[in-house]
Amino acid sequence: MDPILVIGGTGKSGSRVVAQLKQQGREVRIGARSTGFDWLDESTWDSTVTGAAAVFVVPLDGTTLTGAFVRRAVELGVRRVVLLSGRGVDTPGYGSADNALGNTHVLGEQAVRALDVDWTILRPGWFAQNFSEGFFAPAVQAGEIRVPAGDGAATFVDAEDIAAVAVAALTEDKHGGEIYELSGPRALTMAEAAAEISAASGRQVRYVPLTPEQYVAEAVEQGMSPEEAAAFGEVYDALRRGLDAHVSDGVERALGRRPRDFSDFAKSTWLAVPLPLRDDKPST
């Protein structure tokens, strides 16, 4: 059986795809810097891809390299491509046209849809794991989540569900040409998410709403460049305007079951693994 390649196989979603594939007894190849793959060095691509039958692609945020990579993968014999994209790609006004993070997904999807092989696109909303092993983890540890989300709500999706849909698309024949919008089963504001975490962990975590200007200023003070801070700050704009509050049916369509609730995520995470938590970057 030819191996399945997981680009980004050490990240939040990719590592779970790797684990679930191995549970099925599949041969898995991880594409990451630790295994010799570098998005920014095309000379590493061929040796990583050659011999793989299918590939799960976690793009490099802020770049437009996805198209060149997936086209090369198909040239090297890959017969199935599953792309991790993001919510809002085809929603007018979701993000600005010149936002590098958004363009990664917009241009990546265009390239994948043009491939002459089976392809599937996953569009998850905000990851629940952002609170436990991602961008919000230091804030949760500190007891204050300080972001410019206003009173907007998001249907936080569990990364385990994202991985399960990816694995189905990589290993089953019925997902070709599908675009799966992935979310949790209900919308929560940042204040409600903080309350769920507080209840699960027994430690008070509160949400402090910032203005976009306050967020950028604090991010710059913490070492982020003004340009990067502004780009990440814009990610919250759609959340603040209520564009992330809708429940999507992708998990149910792909897997035939409901997605995991944020409450279950919080209980399993903080009852089993107490603070402190790890740091990373945000995923939407």
Secondary structure, DSSP 8 states (H G I E B T S, - for coil): ---EEEETTTSHHHHHHHHHHHHTT--EEEESGGGT--TT-GGGHHHHHTT-SEEEE---TT---HHHHHHHHHHTT--EEEEE--TTTTSTTSS-TT-HHHHHHHHHHHHHHT-SSEEEEEEE-SBTTHHHHSTTHHHHHHTEEEES-TT-EE--B-HHHHHHHHHHHHH-STTTTEEEEE--SS-EEHHHHHHHHHHHHTS--EEEE--HHHHHHHHHHTT--HHHHHHHHHHHHHHHTTTT-S---HHHHHHSS----HHHHHHHHHTTS-S---------
